Amino acid sequence: MKVLLAGGGTAGHINPALAIAGYIKQQEPDTEFLFIGNRDGMEQRLVKAAGYPIKSVVISGFKRSFSPKSIIHNVKTVAHSFTSRSQAKRIIREFDPDICIGTGGYVSGPVILAACNLGYPAVIHEQNAYPGVTNKMLAKNVKKVMLAIEDAKKHFDQRASFVTTGNPIRPEILTTKYDAARKRLGLESCDKPVILSFGGSLGAQCINEAMAELIARSAKDQKYYHIHAYGQQGGYMLDLLKEKGVDPAKFDNLDVRPYIDNMNDCLAACDLVISRAGAITLSEVQAKGRPAILIPSPFVAENHQYHNAMSMANQKAAMVIEQKDLTGEKLIETVDSMVVDRSVLAEYRKNAQKMAITDANERIYKTIKEVLNS
């Protein structure tokens, strides 16, 4: 089988494509893969690091500002939309895939549209509760629209063909057990609620500042155990804590670091997650049945993180604090309201588990095979 994949711009579009490719490879080791990505996108690094070949087109998104710089950018974007489609057609013809898979982002549009125009079977995968512009545009052209969240269907053209598959989840997230994770983290005898918090690889200033208030209080009253990642650009948080009289290295209930490179252990060991509301993060949180306080980023396309977060809040699996309302005091109040009564945490945990789709890879593979055999 020959599989072409297109998706990029953010890890939220690239990692699902890599997960799909990885599962197909497990099932059919002789499969040939080719990724198409934006020439300057992070997919170039991530796809190559995963060992897959990638070819490039040049594409960009529209800016909504009417500044001279934005107008020039948008003129170039229109030109790129034509050239990228012809580039994609040439690559597709040369590779001659059995199926084409789009996982969102600007690059997915011209590639999957070109595949459909050339008569190749194509499917797309939408990770979010509120779909991106590219996938909404492609929906009526492809054979199947694979949804991570059932609620997303109402935002699409209803003439499309849908199947709910969930988001692909890393195997180590699914298989890591609570007791083993606690042992590796040195938490076997910890009797405090464990709070895991992070704001993405770069860090989110609003989350860091609010968490600093909560962590400073925990340093004094020892109420919670904290694992917090402040991100690549969040080094200022250590100074912020020290201004509050807290050196994390001197407190045995504080684990404050730039990155979490053992997310499987941290997620398995924690009692509560505080994070943004990226689609893959939420799928992993649900898979582990972890209650969450979600602070959706207001700076993403179509405000999709807010819709992701509300899909959990509506099932009473998470509480949502919008960034405009976030303060240290508000975060402390929300954490206490969820954690003090263990029965509340238990209810949120149960509801999160009900939302989980842990066989997404299998569902996606089954859908691909059905399209190929139809």
N, C-alpha and C positions, 0 to 999 in steps of 0.2 A: 504494500500500500504506500502511496505517496501523499503526504499531508502538508499543505501550506497553511501557515498561521500568520495572522497580522494583528498587531495590538501594540500600543506603546504610549509614551508620554509620561506615565506614572507607573510605579511598581504595582498599583492596583489593577492595571490592565495587562502588565507583562507577566507577573507571577501566575495568574490563572492560565495563561497560554503555556507557560513552562510546565505547570502541573498537568495540564491536559496532554501535552506531548510526552511527559514522563510516564503517565499511566498507559497511553497507547503503546509506548515502547516496551513496557512490561508485558503487555498482552501480545504484542506482535513485534518481536525484536528486530525483524528485517525491515520495518517501516523506514522510509526515507522522509526526512523532514526538511522544510525550508521556511525560515521566518522572513517576513518583509517588515522593515522598520524605517522610521524616520532617520535620515542621515545623521542628525545631531541629537537623537533621543537617547535616553538612558538604556533603552532596549539593546543598543549596540554592545554595551558592556555586559549587561545581565545575560543576554542570550549567548554571547560568546563564552562567558564564564561557565554557562551550563553545558557547553560543548556542542551547540547546534549551529549550523550555517545560517547566515543572515545576509540578505541583500537590501539595498537602500533605495528609497524614493525621497523626494523633497516635498514636505507638506507642512503647513502651519495653520493655526486657528485664527479666527477673526477676533479683533479687539473691539470692544463696545464703545470706546472713547472716540470723540471726534477731533482729537488733537492732530496737528499736522503729521506727527510721527506715527500715530495710529492709522491715519488715512493711507500713508505710504505703505505701512505694513499690510493693510487690508488689500490694497491693489496687488501687492506681491502674492498674497494668499490666493486671490482669484487666479492669477497666472499659474501658481503652483498646483491648483486644483485640476487644471487641464494637463499640465506636464506630468504630474504624478500618476494620473490615470494611464497615460500612454506608457510611462515607465513600468507601471504595474502590469499592464497587458503583455509587454515584452517579456518580463520575468516569468509571468504565469505560463505563457506559451512555451517558453524554454523548459520550465520544470515539468509542465503537463501533470498537475496533481490529480488525484482521485477525488479529493475533497478540500475545500478551503474553509478555514475557521477564523472568525473575527472575534476579538475580545475587547473591542472598544478603543477609544483614543482616535485622534485625527487621522492617523495613518491607516486605520482599519477601513475608513470610508472609501477612498479611491480604490483600494486593493480588492475589497469584497465586491464593490460595484463592478469593477472590471471583470472579476471572475464570473459574476452573474451574466454580464453582457456577452462573455465568451462561451457561455453555456456550461460552465463548471458548477457542480453542486456546491452550495455554500450554506453554512450555519453561523449564527452569532451567539455569543454568551454575554449576558448583562449581569454585572455583579451587584448593582445597586437597586434600592427600592424605587428610586426615581431615575429612569434611564437617561443616558447621555444623548446628545443631539445626533451623534453619528449612528448609534444603534437604532434610534427611532427612524432615521432616514432609511436605513437598510432593511428594516423589518419586513416590509412587504415584498422585497426582492429575493429573500433567502428561503431555503427550504424549511428551516426551523429556527425559532427564537428560543434559546435556552435561558430560563430565568433563575436567578438565585433566590428571589423572593416573589411569591405569588402576587403580592400587591402591585408589583411593577406592571403587570399585564394591562391594567386600566389606563396606563399612560401611552400605550402603543396603538397603532392602527389595528383595529380588531380584525382586519382581513388577514393578518399574519397568522402563522401556525405556531403555537406555544407549547412548551413543556417545562415544568419546574424541575430543575436539577440540583439547585443549591450551588454554593461556591466550592471549588476544589480546596481541600484542607490538607496541610502537610501531614504525612503519616506520623511523625514524631509527636505532634500535638495530640493525636487520637490515642496513641499507645502509652504515653507517659502516665504513670499512676501516682496518686496522691502521696502515699507513704514513701515511695522511692524518691519522689521529688523533694519531699520535706527532708529526707535523710541527706540527700546531696546538697541541700541548701543549709544544712545544720539547724533545722527547725523541728527536729523530732520532739523536743520537750517544750516547744513554744506553746503557751496557752493563751496568747493574745490573738485577736483577729489579724490576719495578714492582708495588707492592702497593697495591691500592685498598681502602679500608675506610670503613665508615659504619654508623650505627646507627639510621637513620630521620630524619625531618624534625626531630623534637624532640631527637634524640640519645639514646644509651643510656649511662648512667653507667658501667656495668660494662665496656663495650667501650672507652669513652674512657680509663678508668683503666688497662686492660690494654695498650691501644695506646700510651699514654704511655710505658710501660716499653720497648716494642719500638722506638718512634720515638727515644727517648733513646739506646738502644744504637746505632741506625743513624746517629744524629748523630755518634757517636764513631768507629764503625768504617766508615761509608760503605758498608755491605754492601748495603742496599736503597734504592730510591727509593720514597717514600711519598706517596700522595694520600689524605688523611684528612679526612672531614667530621665535625665534632663536634656539629652540630645546634644548633637554636635555643636550647636550654637548656644547652648544653655549653661556654659561654664560659670556665668555670673551667679547662678543659683547658690553655689557654695559660699560666695561672698555675702549673698542675701541672708543665708542661714546664720553665718557668723555674726552679721549685724544684729541678729536676734538672739545672740549668745549661744548658738548651737554649732558645734563641730561634729558632723555626722560620724567621724572616725572614733569619737569618744563615747558613743551610745550603742549598746548592743542590740537595740531594736530599730536601728536605722541602717538601711543599705541604699545609699544614694550614689548613683554612677551615671556615666554618660550614655551607655548603651545597655540593652538587655540582649545578650547573645545566647542565652539559654531560656528563651521564652517558653519552651515546652515545660520546663521545670517550674518556672515562676507562675505560669498560668495554672498548672496542676496543683500547686501548693497554696494558692491564695484563696481568700474568702470573698474578696471584692475587687473589681477592676475599675479604675478611673482612667478614661482615655478619650481620644477623638472617636469618630464613628465611621471609620473606613470600612468598606464592605467585608474585606477579608478578615480584618480584626474582629468584627462582630460575628462572623461565621465561626471563628475559632473560639470566641467567648461562649457562644451558644453550644458548640460541640463539647466543651468542658462543663457546661451548666453553671457558668459563673455569673452571679449578679453584677450589675455594672452601673456606674454613674457616667453618663456620656456627655461630652462637651463638643458638639459638632462644630467643625470648622465652617465659618460663614464665607470663606474665600474660595470654595470649590465650585466647579461648574454645576449649574442648576440647583445649587444648595443641596446636593444629593445627600450629604452627610446628615443633614437635619431629617430628611425622610428616612434614612437608614435607622437613625436613633429612635424616631417615633414608631417605627415598626416593632421595636422591642418594648418601648414604653407602653404602647397600646395593649401589649400582652402581659403587662406588669412583670417584665423580665429585666427592666432597667428604669432608672430615673434620668431625666434629661435636664441639664442646666445650659441654657443658651449662653454663648460667650458674652453677650452684652449684659447678662445678669450675674456673671461669675465674679465672686469675691472670695477671699479666704474665709470670711464669716459664713457665707452661703454654703461653701463646700463643707466646712466643719459641721454645720447644722444638718446637711443632707447625709453625710457619712454617718453621723450619730443616729439619725432617724432610721437608717437601714441596719446598722450593725448592733446597736444596743440590745435589740430584741432578736434573738437568734431565730425565732419562728418567722420573722419577716424575711431574713436572708434565705431561709429554707424555701419559702414560697417563691421568691424571685428565682432561686436556683432551679426549682422544679419547672417554672414557666420558661426559663431560658433553655432547658433541656428539651422541652416540647417543641421549640422552634428549630432545633438543630437538624440539619441534614448531613449525616456523616458518610453517606455513600455517594457523594456528588460525582466523584471520578467515574464510578461505575455507571451512573445514570447518563453522564455525558458521553461515555464510550458507547453505551447502548444506543443513544440517539444518533450518533455518528454512523454506526453500523446500519441502523434502520434507514437512514437517508441514503446510504450507499446501495442498499438492497431494494429500494423502492422503485 
